[in-house]
Amino acid sequence: MPTITEKKLTFSFPEGWLVNKYDSRRFYRQKVQKCRGTAAVDILALSETDLFLIEVKDFRKHRIENKKRIQHAELADEFAQKVRDTIAGLYGAYRWHNSIFTPFCHYLYANQKEERRRKITAILFLEEDMPPVKASDFKVVHRYLRLHKQMRLKFLQIRCHVYNKKTLPKKFGWHVMG
């Protein structure tokens, strides 16, 4: 079972999945990041039918200092930039014939006659302390954050979600501990 640890959280994916800690790879650091201001998601995960772009934020014990970023959609802007730049970086990897990212690039860019819309899901995995307000307020803020991300990334035609350990759907087939 492939696993990746990011910020005290361990992501476990089913056998056969390809997973990659994208923003720590040499190609990203030495080529993509040369373009100043470029950002990247933390994890790429590829099954036979889905590509997940996962950004991990662990705000536990840091709720107060991150409250403004969440409520004023700064976090949505950061996330949208990371997703956009990751897809651009994967295009660069495709052009450079980077073997580490070949399966991810093939999924995104390979020309196929029976091209169906490929499932690409961008996930902001946001682990945070529950606020001292009612749970419905917590859900409203997450819905607001998700809508802002979707508006910013609509041109890419990808799905965007905000999840944490408790809300991550079992249908995805992977889980998080920590």
Secondary structure, 3 states (H helix, E strand, C coil): CCEEEECCEEEECCCCCEEECHHHCHHHHHCHHHCCCCCCCCEEEECCCEEEEEEEEECCCCHHHHHHHHHCCHHHHHHHHHHHHHHHHHHHHHHHCCHHHHHHHHHHHCCCCCCCCCEEEEEEEEECCCCCCCHHHHHHHHHHHHHHHHHHHHHHCCEEEEECCCCCCHHHCCEEEC
